[in-house]
Amino acid sequence: MSQVDELKLLNKIIQNGLITPVFQPIYDLSNGAIYGHEALSRGPKNSALFNPDALFSLATQKGLLHELELLCRERALSRFSKLALEGRLFLNVSASLLSSPLHQKGMTLEILNNLGLDQKRIVIELSEQHQYDHNGLSRLSVKHYRDMGFHVAIDDLGVGYSGLRLWSELQPEIVKIDKHFIHNIDKDEIKREFVRSILSISQRLKCTLIAEGIETQQELDQLIDLGIEFGQGYFLGHPTDKPAFTTHPYLKKQALRRSIFEVDHSETVRSLSRVTPTVQIDSHLDEVSNLFKENQDVHSIPVLKDEKPVGVIRRHQLHELFSTPYGRALYEHKSAALLLSEDIIVVESNVSLSTVSTLVTNQEADTLNNEIVIVHNGKFLGTGSLRDLLRRITELKIQNATYSNPLTLLPGNVPINQEVMRRLSNHENFHVAYFDLNDFKPFNDYFGYSMGDEVIQLVSNLIKNIIEPTRNFIGHVGGDDFIVIFSDDHWQEQCQAVLDQFAHQVRQFYTQETLQVGGVWGSNRQGEKVFHPVLSLSVGVVDLRADQGLNHHQVAELAALAKKSAKQKGGNHLYIQPYQSAYSRPVLQEQL
């Protein structure tokens, strides 16, 4: 198509509104819930201007960017409203649009009012790819939209050289990390360090962070491990004109797995609670002073109103007030509200210690306080101290490190045995699956232990991603041995899916040469050269019944027997130990 024809098509698009809005989901990575949708635009299908890059590039060249942008904005808002999409709507806006005679002040707000949309749900994205002038137009853009109640985001942070300057000057509520830093972040330590730094800044500035361009599960898992809150990208969802995005299944599964682990392996802030004297909001300061005298180890006293904490009075503040000339005489009969400090952390008693730790960490350094006020259903229960919190978290980390496998961080022998005993004591029926690699030692000898660790992590990730976490327990005995305790009726399909995925993905660890011959050569214990095929995975499953009267040692022996039978079959094989024979045959004296 000639330039003349392209210009005619562009004018036709603008005059006839031939724009199709598409929406890409933005997810809360902690639970898989929809956080919002980014509105993007497409030209007429099967035309030279269908692609947004070509469309907006031509509009910019021909001086029609603002006309096109206003059309796209109106179409996006109308479609978002008609589809009744969840969360916030992210709109890409050129800062220079405000200087255009086409822009009418309050136009977007008028459209929203007509559509019945709350402006608080709209996020205006100002991209670093746009040219910002030197006359403060960006600040004007931000002030313009903030005054109307919109939130402001910086898009594509990291594309240019001025990202941090823009961040400091515009102070946006939301920042989007450019996809350059997300691509292969699971393999690039430098990118991880950049993202860690950006995350640290965002936490200090209380700014929401969104990772763009997430295209693989590995990138997503790495971002979750780093603590990124929100994300978007092809792995999570492609832009579409007919969105029906709901809670993301993979993120929901990961959140459920984390919550189950927290329930089983962590404790709540209630464990830090200790009895503390309190005063009412209308109490006099001399009463507070007397309580400090009677309780020399207390450094702050919670102030209550209708049994709910509204702040604290700190010992040093009261001492400073009463130490002034005539201080006590002037203030001792004043209300406690006079010296009330409201900068406190108040948490429900069922909140985990890790969550409280995050709340404390996110406090500003100059306002970091020692006390943690603990409530039950909003009513005062007691207080905890920062020192006790840090001590207990340290103890739990040591305990978790002792009980978890250091390579995969999955529960080790002790938690596995505890889970088996729990199910046995509850008289449950369940299946135990024992996963074990075949010919793993020769692989380690040939490719090295570092590559061997990567294969173990592959098995771990496949099991974690495929096995449903709702009623099943995953453990790592050690080395290349994994245990899954199933209550799920679909255990067999899940085990087979792990085997199928492993057979496909393990090939990436071999060279083209070793794949061509189908394996590697290595020496056996007698020093003889032996050929070992490509790694495979064996799964032995044993059916456990509540009426067998077994203990966890016997369950371990039966699982080991099933695993051995599976390995004897060779290849990626699932062996199911028949129920009757599982108890009629002598069990191996082999411990997990």
ABEGO torsion letter per residue (X at the ends): XBAAAAAAAAAAAAAAGBBBBBBBBBBBAAAGBBAEBBBBBBBBBGBAAABAAAAAAAAAAAGAAAAAAAAAAAAAAAAAAAAGBBEBBBBBBBAAAAABAABBBGAAAAAAAAAGBBAAABBBBBBAABBBBAAGAAAAAAAAAAAAGBBBBBBGBGABAAAAAAAAAAGBABBBBBAAAABGAAABAAAAAAAAAAAAAAAAAGBBBBBBGBABAAAAAAAAAAGBABBBEAAAEBBBABBABBBBAAAAAAAAAAAAAAAAABBBAAAABBBBBBBBAABBAAAAAAAAAABAABABBBBBBGGBBAEBBBAAAAAAAAABBGAAAAAAABBAAAABBABBBBBBAABBAAAAAAAAAABBAAABBABBBBBBGGBBAEBBBAAAAAAAAAAAAAAAAAABBAAAGBBBAAAAAAAAAAAAAAGBBBBBBBBBBBGAAAAAAAAEAAAAAAAAAAAAAAAAAABBAAABBBBBAEEABBBBBBABAAAAAAAAAAAAAAAAAAAAABBAAAAAAGEBBBBBAAGBBBBBBBBBBBBBBBBBBAAAGBBAAAAAAAAAAAAAAAAAAEEBBBBBBBAAAAAABBBBBBBX
